[in-house]
Amino acid sequence: MLIVGIVGSVIAPTAYFLGLSWTLAINATLLAHLQPLFVSILGLIFLNERICRDDVVGGLIIGIAAVLITSRSVENLVTLKLGNLGDMVVLLATLGWAAVAIPGKRLAKVVDSVPNSQLQVSNSVRRFPTHNDNLKSASSRIHLSSDSRSGRRFRIHILL
């Protein structure tokens, strides 16, 4: 888990911002949006997940868009000269973020996702002080409830 934390919190963001300094912002944004495609592919390989038709169609669309944007010209597209060093670094960062999502997906199959989500929301909100002067954490005013019949729907109530 230490490796997952280091890759997801240090290496991938550093690579992304480094790559962003070497490429166009539109390229970096589009390449970062390849993450769901990478997560689907890695989930298929490592978690034996099935990929549905919509996943394939969406993956093809974003993949074609990435090739068209990173080629930058028709000549580059014809000769298959795609992207620059910055594009490749951003692509590696995106792949790193996708790779660290796989242990989380495996954990979500074991742990109920609603308490897991509540813990994530509570931990992220706890870092910010409330609008009044008391030191009571904002996380104590966040309540997460789920519909026990479906198990998939949940509501977040934030009391201000």
Secondary structure, DSSP 8 states (H G I E B T S, - for coil): -HHHHHIIIIIHHHHHHHHHTTS-HHHHHHHHTTHHHHHHHHHHHHH-----HHHHHHHHHHHHHHHHHHH-SHHHHHTT----HHHHHHHHHHHHHHHHHHHHHHHHHHS-HHHHHHHHHHHHHHTS--SSSS---GGGGEEEEE-TTTSS-EEEEE--
